[in-house]
Amino acid sequence: MDESENGGTELEFFRPGSWQEALEIKAAYPDALPIFGGTDVMVDINFDRERPEGVLDLTRVPEIREWGEEDGRLRVGAGVTYTRVIDELGDRLPGLAMASRTVGSPQIRNRGTVGGNLGTSSPAGDALPPLYVSDAEVELASTEGARRVPVAEFVTGPKGNALGPNELIAAFHVPEAEGPQQYAKIGPRNAMVIAVCSVGLALHPEQEKVRICLGSVAPTPVRGREAEEFIEGVLEWESREEIGEAALERFGELARMAANPLGDVRGTAAYRTHAVGVLARRTLKWAWDEYRGGDHTT
Ligand SMILES: Cc1cc2nc3c(=O)[nH]c(=O)nc-3n(C[C@H](O)[C@H](O)[C@H](O)COP(=O)(O)OP(=O)(O)OC[C@H]3O[C@@H](n4cnc5c(N)ncnc54)[C@H](O)[C@@H]3O)c2cc1C
């Protein structure tokens, strides 16, 4: 190929066989773009949104495909695919597994990873709301060592994050579900869609807490803190009383107030705001009905 055919630059391709080697390459070539599933990276390269000087292929690094327990939490390697989250972690992380089922198609779920979703840091990333409502932490590593950052601090803006130039995402740390969890997403059609808006919700019965995070309605995923505080004052955790319609309505309204969406081709700002309130109400009802021992499918 002559130079004009690839834009006049040569692409360096690195394929480490261990995590240590990957970190050393990242330290020596900070501009090398990490790639795992490639389901975001390859789209960006194909559409010329990304012209990396080097690519750091992490698919031969065994360490980041592993998950296990560490300090009473789960540590899930950045290279665990959505399919594996669903198959291997669905009972421990039901909210993340629900979100994973909504991602792309089977092919995308077989290649795409939660680590890659974190790397992209899109406000529409389906893996993010479930991580926010479980207070997950992202483990970043470089040759200098590792650090853990709460996911809400890791994601800094639309497609912006706290990853330093020498760092790679090693894993995320998250507690096993302490109670019912839900995830719901609206898209312009049933499959293969980026969320117009989404909601992740988790009940933490031991602490009598509710956590809700809205996706695709602000520059980053955003917690609905006022909605959380309001409903925590309403729920009867011991007697497990049904939630009244008025309280559900108010919860949805307060969740809507946390939204600050842009309008785009997938939905107007007004539609997103309305829809996220509906999803908030529904996910709360489903989760609470499950907590009460009922079936939320009716
Ligand atoms: C057809 C199609 C449908 C899709 N549908 C959805 C959907 O429904 N919901 C959704 O959320 N997303 C969707 N996506 C986007 C994509 O699949 C996800 O964001 C996925 O999680 C990316 O994971 P990956 O392993 O493929 O990441 P890659 O493309 O390999 O990487 C993504 C980003 O993360 C960085 N990165 C990857 N691994 C690391 C690491 N270990 N350390 C540091 N940085 C790293 C990369 O440099 C890049 O910036 C879709 C994509 C396609 C092509």
The ligand as an SDF file (V2000), in Angstrom:
LIG
                    3D

 53 58  0  0  0  0  0  0  0  0999 V2000
  -23.8860   -2.6760   16.0810 C   0  0  0  0  0  0  0  0  0  0  0  0
  -23.5210   -2.1220   17.4300 C   0  0  0  0  0  0  0  0  0  0  0  0
  -24.4790   -2.0860   18.4200 C   0  0  0  0  0  0  0  0  0  0  0  0
  -24.1560   -1.5770   19.6950 C   0  0  0  0  0  0  0  0  0  0  0  0
  -25.1180   -1.5540   20.6500 N   0  0  0  0  0  0  0  0  0  0  0  0
  -24.8370   -1.0450   21.8760 C   0  0  0  0  0  0  0  0  0  0  0  0
  -25.8380   -1.0070   22.8800 C   0  0  0  0  0  0  0  0  0  0  0  0
  -26.9730   -1.4520   22.6960 O   0  0  0  0  0  0  0  0  0  0  0  0
  -25.4900   -0.4720   24.0980 N   0  0  0  0  0  0  0  0  0  0  0  0
  -24.2350    0.0060   24.3520 C   0  0  0  0  0  0  0  0  0  0  0  0
  -23.9760    0.4690   25.4710 O   0  0  0  0  0  0  0  0  0  0  0  0
  -23.2590   -0.0360   23.4070 N   0  0  0  0  0  0  0  0  0  0  0  0
  -23.5320   -0.5340   22.1830 C   0  0  0  0  0  0  0  0  0  0  0  0
  -22.5560   -0.5690   21.2240 N   0  0  0  0  0  0  0  0  0  0  0  0
  -21.2360   -0.0070   21.5310 C   0  0  0  0  0  0  0  0  0  0  0  0
  -20.2250   -1.0680   22.0290 C   0  0  0  0  0  0  0  0  0  0  0  0
  -20.5880   -2.3650   21.6600 O   0  0  0  0  0  0  0  0  0  0  0  0
  -20.0630   -1.0230   23.5680 C   0  0  0  0  0  0  0  0  0  0  0  0
  -19.6960    0.2640   24.0060 O   0  0  0  0  0  0  0  0  0  0  0  0
  -19.0370   -2.0500   24.0870 C   0  0  0  0  0  0  0  0  0  0  0  0
  -19.1600   -2.1370   25.4810 O   0  0  0  0  0  0  0  0  0  0  0  0
  -17.5970   -1.7240   23.7220 C   0  0  0  0  0  0  0  0  0  0  0  0
  -16.7900   -2.7810   24.2090 O   0  0  0  0  0  0  0  0  0  0  0  0
  -15.5250   -3.3070   23.3590 P   0  0  0  0  0  0  0  0  0  0  0  0
  -14.8440   -4.3460   24.1630 O   0  0  0  0  0  0  0  0  0  0  0  0
  -15.9410   -3.6910   21.9850 O   0  0  0  0  0  0  0  0  0  0  0  0
  -14.6760   -1.9600   23.3290 O   0  0  0  0  0  0  0  0  0  0  0  0
  -13.5920   -1.4410   22.2670 P   0  0  0  0  0  0  0  0  0  0  0  0
  -14.2700   -0.9640   21.0180 O   0  0  0  0  0  0  0  0  0  0  0  0
  -12.4740   -2.3980   22.1300 O   0  0  0  0  0  0  0  0  0  0  0  0
  -13.0860   -0.1670   23.0990 O   0  0  0  0  0  0  0  0  0  0  0  0
  -13.9650    0.8920   23.4530 C   0  0  0  0  0  0  0  0  0  0  0  0
  -13.1900    2.0180   24.1410 C   0  0  0  0  0  0  0  0  0  0  0  0
  -12.6450    1.5600   25.3690 O   0  0  0  0  0  0  0  0  0  0  0  0
  -11.2210    1.6240   25.3370 C   0  0  0  0  0  0  0  0  0  0  0  0
  -10.7720    0.4200   26.0220 N   0  0  0  0  0  0  0  0  0  0  0  0
  -11.1640   -0.8720   25.8080 C   0  0  0  0  0  0  0  0  0  0  0  0
  -10.5890   -1.6880   26.7060 N   0  0  0  0  0  0  0  0  0  0  0  0
   -9.8090   -0.9040   27.4950 C   0  0  0  0  0  0  0  0  0  0  0  0
   -8.9570   -1.1540   28.6040 C   0  0  0  0  0  0  0  0  0  0  0  0
   -8.7990   -2.3660   29.1490 N   0  0  0  0  0  0  0  0  0  0  0  0
   -8.3070   -0.1120   29.1640 N   0  0  0  0  0  0  0  0  0  0  0  0
   -8.4710    1.1430   28.6780 C   0  0  0  0  0  0  0  0  0  0  0  0
   -9.2760    1.4440   27.6400 N   0  0  0  0  0  0  0  0  0  0  0  0
   -9.9240    0.4330   27.0620 C   0  0  0  0  0  0  0  0  0  0  0  0
  -10.8480    1.7180   23.8770 C   0  0  0  0  0  0  0  0  0  0  0  0
   -9.6070    2.3650   23.6610 O   0  0  0  0  0  0  0  0  0  0  0  0
  -12.0180    2.5250   23.3390 C   0  0  0  0  0  0  0  0  0  0  0  0
  -11.8340    3.8960   23.6310 O   0  0  0  0  0  0  0  0  0  0  0  0
  -22.8500   -1.0810   19.9470 C   0  0  0  0  0  0  0  0  0  0  0  0
  -21.8640   -1.1380   18.9310 C   0  0  0  0  0  0  0  0  0  0  0  0
  -22.1950   -1.6460   17.6940 C   0  0  0  0  0  0  0  0  0  0  0  0
  -21.1430   -1.6940   16.6150 C   0  0  0  0  0  0  0  0  0  0  0  0
  1  2  1  0
  2  3  1  0
  2 52  2  0
  3  4  2  0
  4  5  1  0
  4 50  1  0
  5  6  2  0
  6  7  1  0
  6 13  1  0
  7  8  2  0
  7  9  1  0
  9 10  1  0
 10 11  2  0
 10 12  1  0
 12 13  2  0
 13 14  1  0
 14 15  1  0
 14 50  1  0
 15 16  1  0
 16 17  1  0
 16 18  1  0
 18 19  1  0
 18 20  1  0
 20 21  1  0
 20 22  1  0
 22 23  1  0
 23 24  1  0
 24 25  2  0
 24 26  1  0
 24 27  1  0
 27 28  1  0
 28 29  2  0
 28 30  1  0
 28 31  1  0
 31 32  1  0
 32 33  1  0
 33 34  1  0
 33 48  1  0
 34 35  1  0
 35 36  1  0
 35 46  1  0
 36 37  1  0
 36 45  1  0
 37 38  2  0
 38 39  1  0
 39 40  1  0
 39 45  2  0
 40 41  1  0
 40 42  2  0
 42 43  1  0
 43 44  2  0
 44 45  1  0
 46 47  1  0
 46 48  1  0
 48 49  1  0
 50 51  2  0
 51 52  1  0
 52 53  1  0
M  END
$$$$
